[in-house]
Amino acid sequence: MEELPLSRAFTLIEPGPVVLITTNDGTADNVMTVTWTMVTGFAPTFAIATGPWNYSYRALRDTRECVLAIPAADLLDTAIGIGTCSGADTDKFAKFPLTRAKARHVRAPLIRECLGQIECRVTDIVEQHNIVVLEGLAAWFDPAREEQRLIHAVGNGTFVADGERFDRREMMRSKLPDGV
Ligand SMILES: Cc1cc2nc3c(=O)[nH]c(=O)nc-3n(C[C@H](O)[C@H](O)[C@H](O)COP(=O)(O)O)c2cc1C
C-alpha cells in the first residue's frame, strides 16, 4: 500500500454526482457547481457542502431555497465552467448555454438541459461544518435525454461517468420502502 496525502482522502469515497445549484436572490438567477453532496434520508433530505466564499451562499442563506439540478455527462464542460467563475461578476445564464424553466415551489430556476432536478427548501445551515441541509419539495426527470450517465469528480481535475448498472432489487427488497 502507498500512503495517500490526507488532503486526497476524499477521493476514495467521493460520492458524486456533480450537481448544479441554482438560486435566485430576488434580483437575478445564479448557478454554481457542487460535488460534495449527500442524501440524508428517504424523506427526501439532502446536504451540500458549501460556504460564504461562494456568491450563491448568500442567496441560499437569505431565501432558504434552491434547485439541485443534475447534469448528465454531456454537460461536463459546462458544469466545470459554471464552477470556475462566480455570479458575483458573471451572469452565468448568459455565459453558458442553459435554458431556464419555472420551478413549481421556488424562485430558483430549473435547467432544461439537466437530466434531473430537485426543488429544495433550505432547512438548516451548519456553519461550523459548511453544510447546507435541504428538503426536496418536487423532483423532475427527463427520460428523453439520450445521455443518462452522471458525472463524478474523483479529484485533481478528473471525472468519471457512471458505468455498468447492476440490478439487485430482489436482494434489496426488504430494505427498500415501497416504490423506491
Ligand atoms: C467540478 C466542481 C465541483 C465543485 N464542488 C464544489 C462543492 O462541492 N462545494 C463548493 O462550495 N464549491 C464547489 N465548487 C466550486 C464552486 O462551484 C465555485 O466556487 C463557483 O464559482 C461558485 O459560484 P458562485 O460564486 O456564483 O456561487 C466546485 C467547482 C467545480 C468546477
The ligand as a Tripos MOL2 file, in Angstrom:
@<TRIPOS>MOLECULE
LIG
   31    33     1     0     0
SMALL
NO_CHARGES

@<TRIPOS>ATOM
      1 C1        -16.3290   20.1750  -10.5190 C.3       1 LIG1
      2 C2        -16.5390   21.2250   -9.4490 C.ar      1 LIG1
      3 C3        -17.0480   20.8530   -8.2170 C.ar      1 LIG1
      4 C4        -17.2480   21.7930   -7.1980 C.ar      1 LIG1
      5 N1        -17.7620   21.3950   -5.9940 N.ar      1 LIG1
      6 C5        -17.9720   22.3100   -5.0270 C.ar      1 LIG1
      7 C6        -18.5300   21.9090   -3.7740 C.ar      1 LIG1
      8 O1        -18.8340   20.7550   -3.5350 O.2       1 LIG1
      9 N2        -18.7430   22.8790   -2.8360 N.ar      1 LIG1
     10 C7        -18.4120   24.1950   -3.0650 C.ar      1 LIG1
     11 O2        -18.6230   25.0460   -2.1840 O.2       1 LIG1
     12 N3        -17.8780   24.5890   -4.2370 N.ar      1 LIG1
     13 C8        -17.6570   23.6920   -5.2210 C.ar      1 LIG1
     14 N4        -17.1370   24.0860   -6.4090 N.ar      1 LIG1
     15 C9        -16.7480   25.4860   -6.5830 C.3       1 LIG1
     16 C10       -17.9270   26.4040   -6.9320 C.3       1 LIG1
     17 O3        -18.7600   25.8400   -7.9160 O.3       1 LIG1
     18 C11       -17.3310   27.7240   -7.4330 C.3       1 LIG1
     19 O4        -16.6700   28.3510   -6.3490 O.3       1 LIG1
     20 C12       -18.3260   28.6470   -8.0940 C.3       1 LIG1
     21 O5        -17.5950   29.6300   -8.7550 O.3       1 LIG1
     22 C13       -19.2950   29.3030   -7.1190 C.3       1 LIG1
     23 O6        -20.1340   30.1490   -7.8470 O.3       1 LIG1
     24 P1        -20.8190   31.4110   -7.1840 P.3       1 LIG1
     25 O7        -19.7050   32.3090   -6.6360 O.co2     1 LIG1
     26 O8        -21.5480   32.0780   -8.3340 O.co2     1 LIG1
     27 O9        -21.7120   30.9110   -6.1210 O.co2     1 LIG1
     28 C14       -16.9360   23.1620   -7.4410 C.ar      1 LIG1
     29 C15       -16.4220   23.5390   -8.6990 C.ar      1 LIG1
     30 C16       -16.2310   22.5940   -9.6920 C.ar      1 LIG1
     31 C17       -15.6810   23.0270  -11.0200 C.3       1 LIG1
@<TRIPOS>BOND
     1     1     2 1
     2     2     3 ar
     3     2    30 ar
     4     3     4 ar
     5     4     5 ar
     6     4    28 ar
     7     5     6 ar
     8     6     7 ar
     9     6    13 1
    10     7     8 2
    11     7     9 ar
    12     9    10 ar
    13    10    11 2
    14    10    12 ar
    15    12    13 ar
    16    13    14 ar
    17    14    15 1
    18    14    28 ar
    19    15    16 1
    20    16    17 1
    21    16    18 1
    22    18    19 1
    23    18    20 1
    24    20    21 1
    25    20    22 1
    26    22    23 1
    27    23    24 1
    28    24    25 2
    29    24    26 1
    30    24    27 1
    31    28    29 ar
    32    29    30 ar
    33    30    31 1
@<TRIPOS>SUBSTRUCTURE
     1 LIG1         1 GROUP 0 **** ****
